[in-house]
Structures are given as C-alpha cells and as structure tokens.
Amino acid sequence: MLEVLNPATEEVVERLEPATEADADAAVARAKRAFPAWRDIKPSDRSRLLRRLAEALDAERESLAQLESRNTGKPIGDARDEMGMVVETFHYYAGAPERLLGDTIPVAGGVDVTFREPLGVVGLIVPWNFPLTIASWKMAPALAAGNTLVLKPAELTPLTALEFERIAREAGIPEGVVNVLVGPGSKVGKRLVEHPDVAKVAFTGSTEVGRGIMASAAGTIKRVTLELGGKSANVVFADADLEKAAASAPVAVFGNAGQDCCARSRILVQRGVFDEFLSLMEPAVTSMRVGDPLDEATDMGPLISADHRENVASYVPDGAPVAIRGEAPEGSGFWFPPTVLAPLSNDDRAAAEEIFGPVVAVIPFEDEGDAVRLANDTVYGLSGSIWTQNGARALRVARRIETGVLSINSNTSVRVGTPFGGMKQSGFGRELGPHALDYYTEVKNVYLATEEG
C-alpha cells in the first residue's frame, strides 16, 4: 500500500493501491482504443470540450489548491496561483485545435501541402514539486493536438492528478482519453517508456532519470521530450537596481522551499557591490515566514520528505560559510531554514550541484566576461536572470548565456504563452506557448500532381 504523507505534519493523507505493469498495459490499451475517435473529432468540438474542462477545473480551483498544499507542503497562496495557471493553460490550448495549421509549398508539377497530425498515445511522467501544474503543461497541448494520454504522477504527490482524472471525465472528456496511473517509476514509468504502443514520452524530473528514459526509449524509437535539472545563475551587475535585485533574490531560490528546477541557486554578484548586495539581501531572507502551509501568511513550507531533507542538509555541513540563515519550525515536518552560503566559488559542491532545497550560493565575479564564463560553467542550462540597467549589456549577455529561459531585471521563468525548456543536460524540447504543439504532432507531407495528361 502506498502512503501519501503531508510533509508539514508527517501524517498520512491517503493510502492508495499502487499500479502494476499490467495496469500500465491496460491504461495504454484504453488510450489506444480511444485515440481514433478523439483524433477525428471536429476541431471545434475538441476546443469546446477543452474549454469545458478548463471551466470545471476553475470551479474546483480552491479544493484542488487545498489538496495540493496538504500533499506537497507548499504555501496555500502558491498552490492557488498554481491552480490558476492550470486553468489558464487549458483555456490557452482550448484555442489550439482550430489553429494547427499546415503549409502549402509551390513545387514543380503540382502542389505540396503539410498536415500536423497527432502522434497517438503519449506517456506523461511528472515530478512531485509542481504536480498538477507541470502535468497541465503536458496534458493540455497533447489533448489539443488530438492525442490520448497516460499520466504517471510522482508517488509522493498523486492526489491532484487523480482528482483531475475525475474532473475530466465529469466535464465530458471521452472514456480512455485521459488515464492516470499511481505507481513506482521503476515499474509503471519504465513500462510506459518501453511500451510499443506509446508514441512519445514527456518527462520532467532529474537529469539522472532522464538519461535512463532516453536509453529505454531507444528500443522503440520513441519520441521524447525532457525537462531536467538546473543550476540557474542570477547575475547581478554593479549598475543594477541592487535593492530590487536583493529583495527578489530570496524568492527566486527559496520559493517552493527551493524545490524548483528554475531556482536561481547561484547568485553571481559583481565584486565591487558584493558586500552591499549581501547586506541588502539579509532582511529579505530573515523575514521569510516558514511554517504551516495552510496559514495565509506563510512564505515557505517544508521539504517533501525526510530523505530529501537529509540530502539538502549534506550541502551545509558544520563549518560551511553560512552568511545568512533564516528560521524554520522544530518538531514534526520536514523543515529546513532558508540558507545563504557566501562567498563561494563555482567549484564548491553547493555551487556546482543541484541541491533542490532552500540553499543558495553567492559567488563574486569581476567583469562581464567573467560573469558569462561562470554562468556557463555548469552542465545545466535551464533558466536564469540578468540584473543591469544597461540595455545593450543585458541583450549581449543574454545571447551568450547558455540557457533556455532568461529574464532581465526579473526572476520569472514561466508564462503560459511562451516556450519553456532547457539546453545542455537540462533537457530538450519545449513546453507551453505555441511551440509545445510541435512536440505532440508529426508533420505529414502530401504532394498533389496537377499536370495534365
């Protein structure tokens, strides 16, 4: 039996029977049977159904947020924002079925046209840090393009995915189009990756697991998109608005207790303002309220599990250069205080490895070239920020940093209408925006001869 815990109290929220490989086979078979009818439904009707699903999710937004908060430990305000994004994502892609356009290409002797066609059954494997939000980034474009799906949420956080399956069914999504499996990745996830009737796997999670998925998918030449780890740089130049940059930097790494692949967990600060920046950053760190996720005033909740807390703590051993440390509750719950390590070098373990917790490394740099070198000195390339009031420098540095998503004078990474994804060992493929549809469709080319005789 799978016990789902509340990480803030360590209490069991629900007990579930985990799925098996046979259950995965059955779910794929249901999705395969449902595919032809879902593919062939009129685009306007598919749009209408997805719009209805978005409205049904909106009607249950608060209950979903409460459930997500209890299951993950994230502050209720954050959970509400995330459920709002789930609704927005489905509304956005509800407009896509009638806009999946092809091309007409002039060729000798006839006309050439292209069609964007769905792939078939897609397997979606999502992590525990943003359970329903990241699932929606995959499900909405997959469904809009005419695919059916099997969703495998993380074992630690399956509850909102199960609720989504119920809501989709009640909103009129046909039987078999959406299937949710709760089970171990080593069995259920692996079976989805290897199953010959699954045309594509979209995965968000660790780089290590992503490598294994790529290898397993090779057996069936399966299409894969991967959104993996990150060690994003928050680059602060001396001419930046230091007060604004310092005030926002803690949120950029301690949001969701640092359990965010986009976390700006390396802050690169130009040496001439290094001490001033740390001084400005301190009140933003020490004023963070860490505690009960259901308290409206809470800024940061617990980590997801005891094992994960132990791993995060290993990056802050006795004698670590702790420059600033916030407070965290004692007693039940997987708590860890917001922690700033400074000064560090890029080679230090806490600066080089993805911690996935509320620990940030602050690293000095000399000049623009040094900043770019340090930002790129990592196997990852997912997100990042640049703080400067020099517009030319901002664009120059943005073009040179090897990462998929960058913000200038901001720490945001994700918007429904813009593409999201990484470079290097942060993965490949894009989610959100119109670009996501490219990864759930195949281009078919058709030539029509028009010559007489």
C-alpha positions in Angstrom: 0.0 0.0 0.0 1.2 3.5 -0.9 1.0 6.0 2.0 0.8 9.6 0.9 2.1 12.0 3.5 1.6 15.6 4.5 5.2 16.8 4.7 4.3 19.6 7.1 2.9 17.2 9.7 4.2 13.7 8.6 0.6 12.5 8.8 -0.9 10.1 6.3 -3.3 11.9 3.9 -4.3 8.9 1.9 -3.5 5.3 1.3 -3.6 4.0 -2.3 -3.1 0.7 -4.1 -0.1 1.2 -6.4 -0.5 0.4 -10.1 1.5 -2.5 -11.7 2.9 -3.1 -15.1 -0.3 -4.9 -16.0 -2.3 -1.8 -15.0 0.0 0.3 -17.3 -0.7 -2.1 -20.2 -4.4 -1.8 -19.6 -4.2 2.0 -19.4 -2.3 2.2 -22.7 -4.8 -0.2 -24.3 -7.7 2.1 -23.2 -5.9 5.2 -24.6 -5.1 3.3 -27.9 -8.8 2.4 -28.3 -9.9 6.0 -27.6 -7.4 7.6 -29.9 -9.1 7.3 -33.3 -12.3 8.9 -32.2 -10.5 11.7 -30.3 -8.2 12.3 -33.2 -11.2 12.5 -35.6 -13.4 14.7 -33.5 -14.1 18.1 -35.2 -11.6 20.7 -34.1 -14.3 23.0 -32.9 -15.8 20.2 -30.7 -12.4 19.3 -29.2 -12.0 23.0 -28.4 -15.4 23.1 -26.8 -14.6 20.1 -24.6 -11.2 21.5 -23.5 -12.9 24.8 -22.7 -15.5 23.0 -20.6 -12.7 21.1 -18.8 -10.9 24.5 -18.1 -14.2 25.8 -16.6 -14.7 22.6 -14.5 -11.1 23.0 -13.1 -11.8 26.6 -12.3 -14.9 25.7 -10.4 -12.8 23.3 -8.2 -9.7 25.6 -8.0 -9.9 26.1 -4.3 -10.4 22.4 -3.4 -7.5 21.5 -5.7 -5.3 24.1 -4.1 -6.1 22.9 -0.6 -5.3 19.3 -1.7 -2.1 20.3 -3.4 -1.0 22.2 -0.3 -1.6 19.3 2.0 0.1 16.8 -0.3 3.2 18.9 -1.1 3.6 21.3 1.8 3.6 24.4 -0.4 2.0 27.5 1.0 -1.7 27.8 0.2 -1.2 31.1 -1.7 1.3 29.4 -4.0 -1.0 26.5 -4.5 -3.8 28.8 -5.5 -1.6 30.6 -8.0 -0.6 27.2 -9.5 -4.2 26.0 -9.8 -4.9 29.3 -11.6 -2.1 28.5 -14.0 -3.6 25.1 -14.6 -6.9 26.7 -15.6 -5.2 29.3 -17.8 -3.2 26.5 -19.5 -6.3 24.6 -20.5 -8.0 27.8 -21.7 -5.0 28.7 -23.8 -4.8 25.3 -25.5 -8.5 25.1 -26.0 -7.9 27.5 -28.8 -5.3 25.3 -30.5 -7.3 22.6 -32.3 -8.6 25.1 -34.9 -5.1 26.6 -35.3 -3.0 23.6 -36.0 -2.1 24.9 -39.5 0.0 23.3 -42.2 1.7 24.8 -45.2 1.2 24.9 -49.0 4.5 24.7 -50.8 4.9 25.5 -54.5 6.6 22.7 -56.4 7.0 21.6 -60.0 4.2 19.7 -61.4 1.7 20.1 -58.6 1.0 21.4 -55.1 2.6 20.2 -51.8 0.8 20.5 -48.5 1.7 19.6 -45.0 -0.5 18.5 -42.1 0.2 18.4 -38.4 -1.1 15.1 -37.1 -1.3 13.7 -33.6 1.2 11.1 -32.5 -1.2 8.7 -30.8 -0.9 7.6 -27.2 1.6 9.7 -25.1 3.0 8.9 -21.8 3.5 11.8 -19.4 5.7 11.4 -16.3 5.7 14.3 -13.9 7.5 15.2 -10.7 6.4 16.0 -7.1 7.4 19.7 -6.9 4.6 21.2 -9.0 2.4 18.1 -9.5 -0.7 19.3 -11.4 0.9 22.4 -12.9 3.6 20.6 -14.7 1.1 17.9 -15.7 -1.1 20.5 -17.3 1.8 21.8 -19.4 1.9 18.4 -21.0 -1.7 17.3 -21.0 -3.3 20.4 -22.4 -1.2 20.6 -25.7 -1.3 16.8 -26.0 -5.1 16.7 -25.9 -5.4 19.8 -28.1 -3.3 18.2 -30.8 -5.6 15.1 -30.7 -3.5 12.6 -28.7 -4.7 10.4 -25.9 -2.6 10.1 -22.7 -1.5 8.1 -19.8 -0.3 10.3 -16.9 2.0 9.0 -14.2 2.3 11.4 -11.3 5.1 11.1 -8.7 4.3 8.5 -5.9 4.7 11.2 -3.3 2.2 13.6 -4.8 -0.5 11.8 -6.8 -3.7 13.3 -5.3 -4.5 16.2 -7.6 -3.8 14.1 -10.7 -6.4 11.6 -9.5 -8.8 14.5 -9.0 -8.0 15.8 -12.5 -9.0 12.4 -14.0 -12.4 12.6 -12.2 -12.9 16.2 -13.3 -12.0 15.5 -16.9 -14.5 12.6 -17.0 -17.3 14.6 -15.5 -16.5 17.5 -17.9 -17.2 15.2 -20.8 -13.7 14.1 -21.9 -14.4 10.7 -23.5 -13.6 7.5 -21.8 -10.0 6.4 -22.3 -8.7 9.8 -23.4 -7.2 10.6 -20.0 -5.7 7.8 -17.8 -3.9 8.3 -14.5 -1.6 5.6 -13.0 -0.2 5.9 -9.5 2.8 3.7 -9.1 6.6 3.4 -8.9 8.6 4.9 -11.7 10.8 1.8 -11.7 7.9 -0.3 -12.8 5.0 1.8 -14.1 7.1 4.6 -15.6 9.5 2.2 -17.1 6.7 0.2 -18.7 5.3 3.4 -20.3 8.7 4.3 -21.7 9.2 0.8 -23.2 5.6 0.1 -24.3 5.4 -0.2 -28.2 2.0 1.5 -28.3 3.2 4.6 -26.6 4.4 7.0 -29.3 6.0 9.6 -27.1 7.1 10.2 -23.5 7.3 13.6 -21.9 9.3 13.6 -18.7 10.1 16.3 -16.1 12.5 15.2 -13.3 16.1 14.6 -12.6 18.8 14.5 -15.2 19.9 11.1 -14.0 16.4 9.6 -14.6 16.2 11.5 -17.9 19.3 9.7 -19.2 17.6 6.3 -18.4 14.4 7.3 -20.2 16.4 8.3 -23.3 18.1 4.9 -23.3 14.9 2.9 -22.7 13.0 4.9 -25.4 15.6 3.9 -28.0 14.2 0.4 -28.2 11.0 1.6 -29.9 12.5 4.8 -31.4 10.1 6.7 -29.2 9.9 10.4 -29.3 11.0 12.0 -26.1 11.0 15.5 -24.5 12.9 16.1 -21.3 12.8 18.9 -18.8 15.5 18.1 -16.3 17.7 19.6 -13.6 19.0 23.1 -13.3 21.6 25.3 -11.5 20.5 28.6 -12.8 22.5 31.8 -12.4 21.2 35.1 -11.1 23.7 37.6 -12.5 23.8 41.0 -10.7 26.0 43.7 -12.2 27.2 46.7 -10.3 24.9 49.1 -12.2 21.7 47.1 -11.3 18.9 48.3 -9.1 20.6 46.5 -6.1 17.7 46.9 -3.7 15.2 45.3 -6.1 17.6 42.5 -7.1 18.5 41.7 -3.5 14.8 41.8 -2.3 13.7 39.4 -5.1 16.7 37.0 -5.0 15.5 35.0 -2.0 12.1 34.3 -3.5 13.8 33.2 -6.7 15.5 30.4 -4.9 13.5 29.8 -1.7 10.1 29.7 -3.4 8.6 26.2 -3.1 11.4 25.6 -0.5 13.9 25.7 -3.3 12.4 22.6 -4.9 12.3 24.2 -8.3 14.4 23.3 -11.3 14.3 27.0 -12.3 15.6 28.2 -8.9 18.3 30.8 -9.2 20.5 28.9 -6.8 23.7 30.6 -7.9 23.8 34.3 -7.4 26.7 35.9 -9.3 27.4 39.4 -7.9 30.0 41.9 -9.3 32.8 42.1 -6.8 32.5 45.9 -6.2 29.0 45.6 -4.8 29.2 42.1 -3.3 29.1 43.1 0.3 26.4 45.7 -0.2 24.3 43.1 -2.0 24.5 40.6 0.8 23.7 43.3 3.3 20.6 44.3 1.3 19.6 40.6 0.9 19.7 39.8 4.6 16.3 41.3 5.7 14.6 39.6 2.8 15.9 36.2 3.9 15.4 36.6 7.7 11.9 37.9 7.3 10.7 34.9 5.4 7.9 33.1 7.3 8.5 29.3 7.3 5.7 27.3 8.7 2.1 26.0 8.3 1.4 25.8 4.6 -2.3 26.5 5.2 -1.5 29.8 7.0 -2.1 32.6 4.6 1.0 34.4 5.9 3.4 31.6 5.2 6.1 32.2 2.6 7.8 28.8 2.6 6.8 25.3 3.6 8.7 22.1 4.3 10.7 19.9 2.1 8.9 17.0 0.5 10.4 14.1 2.6 12.8 13.2 5.4 15.2 11.7 2.9 15.3 14.8 0.8 15.8 17.0 3.9 18.8 14.8 4.8 20.3 15.3 1.3 19.8 19.1 1.4 21.4 19.2 4.8 24.5 17.5 3.4 25.3 20.7 1.4 25.5 22.7 4.6 27.9 20.8 6.8 29.4 22.1 10.0 31.9 24.9 9.1 30.1 25.8 5.9 30.3 29.6 5.1 26.8 30.5 6.1 26.4 34.2 5.6 22.6 34.4 6.3 20.2 31.9 7.7 16.5 32.2 8.3 14.4 30.3 10.8 12.3 27.1 10.5 10.0 25.3 12.8 11.0 22.4 15.0 9.1 19.2 15.6 7.0 17.3 13.1 7.5 18.2 9.4 10.4 18.1 7.0 11.7 21.7 7.7 14.9 23.4 6.6 15.8 27.1 7.0 16.5 29.4 4.1 20.3 29.4 3.9 22.7 31.7 2.1 26.3 30.5 1.6 28.9 33.2 0.7 31.4 33.7 -0.6 31.6 30.5 -2.7 33.5 29.6 -5.8 31.8 27.9 -8.8 33.8 24.7 -7.9 32.3 24.3 -4.5 29.8 21.4 -4.2 27.0 23.6 -3.2 27.6 25.8 -6.2 28.1 23.0 -8.7 25.3 20.5 -7.9 21.6 20.9 -7.9 20.5 20.9 -4.3 16.8 21.3 -4.9 16.3 22.9 -1.5 16.4 26.4 0.2 20.2 26.8 -0.1 21.8 29.4 -2.3 25.5 30.0 -3.3 26.6 33.6 -3.7 29.7 34.0 -6.0 31.7 37.1 -6.9 32.7 38.0 -10.4 35.0 40.6 -11.9 33.5 41.8 -15.2 31.1 40.9 -18.0 33.3 38.2 -19.5 33.8 36.6 -16.1 30.1 36.6 -15.4 29.3 34.8 -18.6 32.1 32.3 -18.0 30.8 31.5 -14.5 27.1 31.3 -15.6 28.0 28.8 -18.4 30.4 26.8 -16.2 27.7 24.1 -15.4 26.3 21.0 -17.1 22.9 22.6 -16.8 21.1 25.3 -18.9 17.5 25.8 -17.9 16.8 29.3 -16.6 18.4 32.4 -15.2 18.3 36.2 -14.7 20.4 39.2 -15.6 20.2 42.4 -13.5 21.6 45.6 -15.1 20.4 49.0 -16.2 22.5 48.8 -19.3 20.1 47.6 -22.1 22.9 46.7 -24.5 24.8 44.7 -21.9 21.5 42.9 -21.0 21.0 41.7 -24.5 24.7 40.9 -25.1 24.9 38.8 -22.0 21.5 37.1 -22.6 22.8 36.0 -26.1 25.9 34.5 -24.6 24.5 32.6 -21.6 23.7 29.0 -22.5 20.3 28.5 -21.1 16.8 28.0 -22.4 14.9 30.7 -20.5 16.2 34.1 -19.3 14.7 37.1 -17.6 16.2 40.6 -17.5 15.6 42.6 -14.3 13.1 39.9 -13.2 13.2 36.3 -11.8 10.3 34.8 -13.6 10.7 31.8 -15.8 7.2 30.6 -16.8 4.3 32.1 -18.8 1.6 30.1 -20.5 2.1 31.8 -23.8 5.9 31.5 -24.1 8.2 28.5 -24.6 9.9 26.8 -21.7 12.7 24.3 -21.8 16.4 23.8 -21.3 19.8 23.4 -23.0 22.7 21.0 -22.3 21.8 18.5 -19.6 18.7 20.4 -18.6 17.0 18.6 -21.4 15.4 19.3 -24.8 12.0 20.1 -26.3 9.7 22.9 -25.3 6.6 23.2 -23.2 4.0 26.0 -23.1 3.3 28.6 -25.8 2.6 27.5 -29.4 5.9 25.7 -29.6 4.6 22.9 -27.3 2.3 21.7 -30.0 5.2 20.9 -32.3 6.3 18.2 -29.8 2.8 16.5 -29.8 2.4 16.4 -33.5 4.1 15.0 -36.6 4.4 16.8 -39.9 3.0 14.8 -42.8 3.8 15.9 -46.3 1.4 15.3 -49.2 2.1 16.0 -52.9 -0.8 16.5 -55.3 0.0 16.2 -59.0 -1.8 18.9 -61.1 -0.1 18.4 -64.5 -2.5 17.5 -67.4 -2.2 14.2 -69.2 
